[in-house]
Amino acid sequence: MGRLSENSIVVLKKSHAITAQLEVPNDGAKGVIMAQGGAFGGWSLYVKDGKPAYGYNWFALERFKIYGDTPDSTG
């Protein structure tokens, strides 16, 4: 999927929750699941090293990253 302009989707730069149903291939998953924003603010839900991760960019002043403890299972 390509880029969508910010004005065409719901703005989730406030407190939010994300629920995603994913199909993980046998060789594992990696990459971005969903993201919103850019260099000066936003967030990203992604998979790194087989584990879920979340990054938040606060106006390019602070960046926060949270990583899950357990790898995603396949299926």
C-alpha positions in Angstrom: 0.0 0.0 0.0 1.2 3.5 -0.8 1.2 6.6 1.4 -2.1 8.2 2.4 -2.2 11.9 3.2 -2.9 12.7 6.8 -6.1 14.5 5.9 -7.6 11.3 4.4 -7.5 9.1 7.6 -8.4 9.3 11.3 -5.8 11.2 13.3 -4.4 9.0 16.0 -1.7 11.3 17.5 -3.5 11.3 20.8 -4.0 8.4 23.3 -5.0 5.4 21.2 -5.2 1.7 21.1 -4.5 -0.5 18.1 -5.8 -4.0 17.5 -4.4 -5.9 14.6 -5.2 -9.4 13.3 -2.1 -10.6 11.4 -1.2 -13.7 9.4 2.4 -14.5 10.2 4.3 -16.6 7.6 6.3 -19.7 8.6 9.6 -17.8 8.3 8.4 -15.1 10.6 7.3 -11.5 10.3 9.2 -8.2 10.0 8.4 -4.6 9.1 5.7 -2.0 9.6 2.2 -3.0 10.4 0.8 0.5 10.6 2.3 4.0 11.0 1.1 7.6 11.0 3.2 10.8 11.0 6.6 11.7 9.7 9.9 13.3 10.8 8.3 15.8 13.2 5.8 13.6 15.0 4.0 10.3 14.8 4.0 6.6 15.7 4.7 3.2 14.2 3.6 -0.3 15.1 6.0 -2.9 13.6 7.7 -6.2 14.0 11.5 -6.4 14.7 13.4 -9.6 15.3 10.1 -11.4 15.4 8.7 -9.3 18.3 6.1 -6.6 18.3 7.4 -3.1 18.7 6.0 0.4 19.0 7.7 3.7 18.3 6.5 7.2 19.1 8.1 10.4 17.9 7.1 13.5 20.0 7.7 16.5 17.7 11.2 15.3 16.9 12.2 16.3 20.4 11.9 12.8 22.0 11.6 9.3 20.6 10.2 6.4 22.6 10.4 2.7 21.7 8.7 -0.3 23.3 9.5 -3.9 22.4 7.5 -7.0 23.2 9.0 -9.8 25.2 7.8 -12.8 23.2 8.1 -13.5 19.5 4.9 -13.7 17.4 3.9 -17.2 16.6 3.3 -18.3 13.0 -0.1 -18.8 11.6 
